[in-house]
């Protein structure tokens, strides 16, 4: 009897322990997935432009969503495919490439070899569509801001001559110039608008020479710079000659506060966060293989020119922005292979 009684106790104990173990196993919540994102940029924070805003977006993803991030700055053309492939091979969930120079790599080279990695190209092409594991920001992402800058420039110029300088002439760059020109002409078609392709994003001396020549030979008194580090030379020339400049992508007033009228902002973190949310909630297929048409632009504060820009001009800008949103003003999306000839 004692043997039977001990055996019964042992059996009951085993059942209880097993039951507890079963309950423990089935009620334990598995750890949340730790996502990893990589960012490739052609510059660094010092440009206060395209690279700077993308890096701020990466920090936002790290701090808001607790993702692991890794940033590759100053990625050269020759290293693009290697860097993107390395991230994918190391198991990064998503690779962001920010800059038009990455389009060939992200659209046509690396993603096809890594179907389990998402890729994001900022900005992309209107056509063709990217692969299914790639999403791009559509090329018209900043045309509203450039149109508004055109309206502002036409109101503020004292010489009826303004200029727009880019680091290179990509399709999205072309759209931005023609939007700017349309904004100028909506106010005063007699204002001459000059366009320049610097041919480089990283040569401040080239930017300085281009701006100097425009000021001295074309009587330009407002210049929009879309040239990253090359644009630093444009800022320097505007300071030297006392001419106004409009920055782009980030608020660039800190570079040259005495001559920076405003900046055409680009909310890159907003687009990056939208992509991250899609990955987390499993709705990537809604955007994968597309170029998302999203305008991220607006004008920065006038800072030291707050009292120089009249209330009438501020009201015109506000009304113009409302009319664009309502569809009463349609901002052109013109693409040309090269900048237009100088006005006569």
C-alpha positions as CSV (number, residue, x, y, z in Angstrom):
1,X,0.0,0.0,0.0
2,X,2.8,2.4,0.9
3,X,4.5,1.7,-2.5
4,X,1.2,2.3,-4.3
5,X,0.6,5.5,-2.2
6,X,4.1,6.9,-3.0
7,X,3.7,6.1,-6.7
8,X,0.4,7.9,-6.8
9,X,2.0,11.0,-5.1
10,X,4.9,11.0,-7.6
11,X,2.4,10.6,-10.6
12,X,0.3,13.5,-9.3
13,X,3.5,15.7,-8.8
14,X,4.6,14.9,-12.4
15,X,1.2,15.8,-13.8
16,X,1.2,19.1,-11.8
17,X,4.7,20.0,-12.9
18,X,3.9,19.2,-16.5
19,X,0.8,21.2,-16.3
20,X,2.6,24.2,-14.9
21,X,5.2,23.8,-17.5
22,X,2.6,23.7,-20.2
23,X,0.8,26.7,-18.9
24,X,4.2,28.6,-18.7
25,X,5.1,27.7,-22.2
26,X,1.8,28.6,-23.8
27,X,1.4,31.9,-21.9
28,X,4.9,33.3,-22.5
29,X,4.9,36.2,-25.1
30,X,7.7,35.9,-27.7
31,X,10.1,38.8,-27.8
32,X,9.2,41.5,-30.3
33,X,11.2,41.5,-33.5
34,X,14.1,43.9,-33.5
35,X,14.2,45.6,-36.9
36,X,17.3,46.9,-38.5
37,X,17.5,49.7,-41.1
38,X,20.4,51.0,-43.1
39,X,20.8,54.4,-44.7
40,X,23.1,55.3,-47.6
41,X,23.7,59.0,-48.4
42,X,26.1,60.7,-50.7
43,X,27.0,63.4,-48.2
44,X,26.9,64.0,-44.5
45,X,25.3,66.3,-41.9
46,X,27.4,69.3,-42.9
47,X,25.5,69.9,-46.1
48,X,22.3,70.8,-44.1
49,X,20.5,69.4,-47.1
50,X,19.5,66.0,-48.6
51,X,21.9,63.9,-46.5
52,X,21.2,65.9,-43.3
53,X,17.4,65.5,-43.5
54,X,17.7,61.7,-44.2
55,X,20.1,61.3,-41.3
56,X,17.5,63.1,-39.1
57,X,14.9,60.7,-40.4
58,X,17.1,57.7,-39.4
59,X,17.5,59.0,-35.9
60,X,13.7,59.5,-35.6
61,X,13.2,55.8,-36.6
62,X,15.7,54.8,-34.0
63,X,14.2,56.9,-31.2
64,X,10.5,56.4,-32.0
65,X,10.4,52.8,-33.1
66,X,13.4,51.4,-31.3
67,X,15.0,50.1,-34.5
68,X,18.7,49.4,-34.9
69,X,20.1,51.8,-37.5
70,X,23.4,52.0,-39.4
71,X,24.4,55.0,-41.6
72,X,26.8,55.0,-44.5
73,X,27.9,58.6,-45.2
74,X,29.7,59.9,-48.3
75,X,28.9,56.8,-50.3
76,X,30.7,57.2,-53.7
77,X,29.2,56.1,-57.1
78,X,31.7,53.2,-57.2
79,X,30.7,51.9,-53.8
80,X,26.9,52.0,-54.1
81,X,26.2,48.4,-55.1
82,X,28.8,47.0,-52.7
83,X,27.4,48.9,-49.7
84,X,23.7,48.1,-50.5
85,X,24.6,44.4,-51.1
86,X,26.5,44.2,-47.9
87,X,23.6,45.5,-45.8
88,X,21.2,43.0,-47.5
89,X,23.6,40.1,-47.0
90,X,23.9,41.0,-43.3
91,X,20.1,40.7,-42.8
92,X,19.0,44.3,-42.6
93,X,15.3,44.6,-43.0
94,X,15.3,47.7,-45.1
95,X,17.9,49.8,-46.9
96,X,17.2,53.5,-47.6
97,X,19.2,55.2,-50.4
98,X,18.8,58.9,-50.4
99,X,19.9,60.8,-53.5
100,X,19.2,60.6,-57.2
101,X,22.6,59.2,-57.8
102,X,21.5,55.8,-56.3
103,X,18.6,55.3,-58.7
104,X,20.5,52.9,-61.1
105,X,21.7,50.8,-58.2
106,X,18.4,50.5,-56.3
107,X,16.1,50.2,-59.3
108,X,18.1,47.9,-61.6
109,X,20.9,46.2,-59.8
110,X,20.9,45.1,-56.1
111,X,17.3,44.5,-55.0
112,X,16.7,41.7,-57.5
113,X,19.4,39.6,-55.7
114,X,17.9,40.1,-52.2
115,X,14.2,39.4,-52.3
116,X,14.0,39.2,-48.5
117,X,15.2,42.8,-48.0
118,X,13.2,46.0,-48.6
119,X,14.8,48.9,-50.4
120,X,13.7,52.5,-50.5
121,X,14.9,55.0,-53.1
122,X,14.5,58.7,-52.3
123,X,13.7,60.1,-54.9
124,X,12.8,57.7,-57.7
125,X,11.4,57.7,-61.2
126,X,8.0,58.3,-62.5
127,X,8.6,55.3,-64.8
128,X,9.4,52.4,-65.0
129,X,8.1,51.0,-61.7
130,X,10.7,49.6,-59.3
131,X,10.9,45.9,-58.3
132,X,8.3,44.6,-55.8
133,X,10.7,44.8,-52.9
134,X,11.5,48.5,-53.7
135,X,9.5,51.6,-52.9
136,X,10.5,55.0,-54.2
137,X,9.4,58.6,-53.5
138,X,7.9,60.0,-56.6
139,X,9.9,62.7,-58.4
140,X,7.4,65.5,-57.7
141,X,8.2,65.5,-54.0
142,X,9.2,69.2,-53.7
143,X,7.5,71.0,-56.6
144,X,5.0,72.9,-54.4
145,X,7.8,74.4,-52.4
146,X,9.7,75.5,-55.5
147,X,6.5,77.0,-57.0
148,X,6.0,79.0,-53.8
149,X,9.7,80.0,-53.8
150,X,9.1,81.3,-57.4
151,X,6.2,83.4,-56.2
152,X,8.3,84.8,-53.4
153,X,11.3,85.5,-55.6
154,X,9.2,87.4,-58.2
155,X,7.8,89.6,-55.4
156,X,11.2,90.2,-53.7
157,X,13.6,90.7,-56.7
158,X,14.7,94.3,-57.3
159,X,16.5,93.6,-60.5
160,X,13.9,91.4,-62.3
161,X,16.5,88.6,-62.6
162,X,16.7,85.5,-60.5
163,X,18.5,82.2,-60.8
164,X,18.2,78.5,-59.9
165,X,21.4,76.3,-59.6
166,X,21.4,72.5,-59.2
167,X,24.2,70.1,-58.6
168,X,23.0,67.9,-61.5
169,X,20.1,67.8,-63.9
170,X,18.0,64.7,-62.9
171,X,14.3,64.4,-63.9
172,X,13.1,65.4,-60.4
173,X,15.5,68.4,-60.5
174,X,14.0,69.4,-63.8
175,X,10.5,69.3,-62.3
176,X,11.7,71.6,-59.5
177,X,13.2,74.2,-61.8
178,X,10.1,74.4,-64.0
179,X,7.8,74.6,-61.0
180,X,10.0,77.5,-59.7
181,X,9.9,79.3,-63.1
182,X,6.1,78.8,-63.2
183,X,5.8,80.4,-59.8
184,X,7.9,83.4,-60.8
185,X,5.8,83.9,-64.0
186,X,2.5,83.6,-62.1
187,X,3.4,86.9,-60.5
188,X,5.6,88.7,-63.1
189,X,6.4,87.1,-66.5
190,X,8.9,89.9,-67.1
191,X,11.3,88.5,-64.5
192,X,14.2,86.7,-66.1
193,X,14.9,83.2,-64.7
194,X,18.3,81.6,-65.2
195,X,19.1,77.9,-64.7
196,X,22.5,76.4,-64.1
197,X,23.7,72.7,-63.9
198,X,26.9,72.8,-61.8
199,X,27.8,69.2,-62.8
200,X,28.8,68.3,-59.2
201,X,27.2,68.1,-55.7
202,X,30.5,68.5,-53.9
203,X,32.5,71.5,-55.2
204,X,32.0,74.7,-53.3
205,X,34.4,76.6,-55.5
206,X,32.3,75.7,-58.6
207,X,29.2,76.9,-56.8
208,X,30.9,80.2,-55.9
209,X,32.1,80.8,-59.5
210,X,28.6,80.1,-60.9
211,X,26.9,82.5,-58.5
212,X,29.6,85.2,-58.9
213,X,29.1,85.1,-62.7
214,X,25.3,85.2,-62.5
215,X,25.5,88.2,-60.2
216,X,28.1,90.1,-62.2
217,X,26.9,89.4,-65.7
218,X,23.1,88.7,-65.4
219,X,22.3,91.2,-62.5
220,X,20.7,88.3,-60.5
221,X,19.8,89.3,-57.0
222,X,18.1,86.0,-55.7
223,X,19.5,82.5,-56.2
224,X,17.9,79.2,-55.3
225,X,20.5,76.6,-54.6
226,X,19.8,72.9,-55.0
227,X,23.4,71.7,-54.9
228,X,24.4,70.2,-51.5
229,X,28.0,71.0,-50.8
230,X,28.4,72.9,-54.1
231,X,25.7,75.2,-52.7
232,X,28.0,76.2,-49.9
233,X,29.9,78.2,-52.5
234,X,26.7,79.8,-53.7
235,X,26.0,80.9,-50.1
236,X,29.5,82.4,-49.9
237,X,29.0,84.3,-53.1
238,X,25.7,85.7,-52.0
239,X,27.3,86.8,-48.8
240,X,30.2,88.5,-50.6
241,X,27.9,90.4,-53.0
242,X,25.0,91.0,-50.6
243,X,22.4,89.1,-52.6
244,X,19.6,86.9,-51.3
245,X,19.6,83.1,-51.4
246,X,16.9,80.5,-50.9
247,X,18.1,77.2,-49.5
248,X,16.6,73.7,-50.0
249,X,15.7,70.5,-48.1
250,X,16.5,71.8,-44.6
251,X,16.3,75.2,-43.0
252,X,19.7,76.6,-44.1
253,X,19.5,80.0,-42.6
254,X,22.3,79.1,-40.1
255,X,24.8,78.9,-43.0
256,X,24.3,82.6,-44.0
257,X,21.6,84.2,-41.9
258,X,22.1,87.7,-43.3
259,X,21.3,86.7,-46.9
260,X,19.0,83.6,-46.6
261,X,15.5,84.6,-47.5
262,X,14.0,81.2,-46.7
263,X,14.5,77.6,-47.5
264,X,12.4,75.1,-49.5
265,X,11.9,72.4,-46.9
266,X,11.6,68.6,-47.5
267,X,10.1,66.5,-44.8
268,X,12.1,63.4,-45.5
269,X,11.5,61.9,-42.0
270,X,7.8,61.8,-42.8
271,X,8.2,59.6,-45.8
272,X,10.7,57.3,-44.0
273,X,8.3,56.9,-41.1
274,X,5.5,56.0,-43.5
275,X,7.6,53.2,-44.9
276,X,8.7,51.9,-41.5
277,X,5.0,51.8,-40.4
278,X,4.2,49.7,-43.5
279,X,6.9,47.2,-42.7
280,X,5.9,46.9,-39.0
281,X,2.2,46.4,-39.7
282,X,2.7,44.1,-42.7
283,X,1.2,46.3,-45.4
284,X,4.3,46.7,-47.6
285,X,2.6,45.2,-50.6
286,X,0.4,48.4,-50.7
287,X,3.5,50.5,-51.7
288,X,6.1,47.9,-52.9
289,X,6.9,48.2,-56.6
290,X,5.6,51.8,-56.8
291,X,6.8,55.4,-56.7
292,X,4.7,57.1,-54.1
293,X,3.4,60.5,-55.2
294,X,3.8,62.6,-52.0
295,X,4.8,66.3,-51.8
296,X,7.0,66.9,-48.8
297,X,7.7,70.5,-49.3
298,X,6.9,73.8,-47.6
299,X,8.7,77.1,-47.0
300,X,10.8,77.6,-43.8
301,X,10.5,80.8,-41.7
302,X,11.9,84.1,-43.0
303,X,14.1,84.5,-39.9
304,X,15.9,87.9,-40.3
305,X,13.7,88.8,-43.2
306,X,10.5,88.4,-41.3
307,X,9.9,92.1,-41.3
308,X,11.3,92.6,-44.8
309,X,8.7,90.3,-46.5
310,X,5.5,92.3,-46.4
311,X,2.2,90.9,-45.1
312,X,0.8,91.2,-48.6
313,X,3.4,88.8,-49.9
314,X,2.9,86.4,-47.0
315,X,-0.9,86.5,-47.7
316,X,-0.2,85.8,-51.4
317,X,1.9,82.8,-50.5
318,X,-0.8,81.4,-48.1
319,X,-3.5,81.9,-50.8
320,X,-1.3,80.3,-53.4
321,X,-0.7,77.2,-51.2
322,X,-4.4,76.9,-50.5
323,X,-5.2,77.2,-54.2
324,X,-2.7,74.4,-55.0
325,X,-4.2,72.1,-52.4
326,X,-7.7,72.8,-53.8
327,X,-6.6,72.1,-57.4
328,X,-7.2,75.7,-58.6
329,X,-3.5,76.0,-59.3
330,X,-1.8,73.0,-61.0
331,X,2.0,73.0,-60.5
332,X,3.7,71.8,-63.7
333,X,5.7,68.5,-63.7
334,X,7.8,69.4,-66.7
335,X,10.9,67.2,-67.4
336,X,13.6,68.4,-69.9
337,X,16.9,66.7,-70.6
338,X,18.9,69.8,-70.0
339,X,18.4,73.3,-68.5
340,X,16.8,75.8,-70.7
341,X,18.7,78.5,-72.6
342,X,19.2,81.8,-70.9
343,X,16.3,84.3,-71.4
344,X,16.9,87.1,-73.9
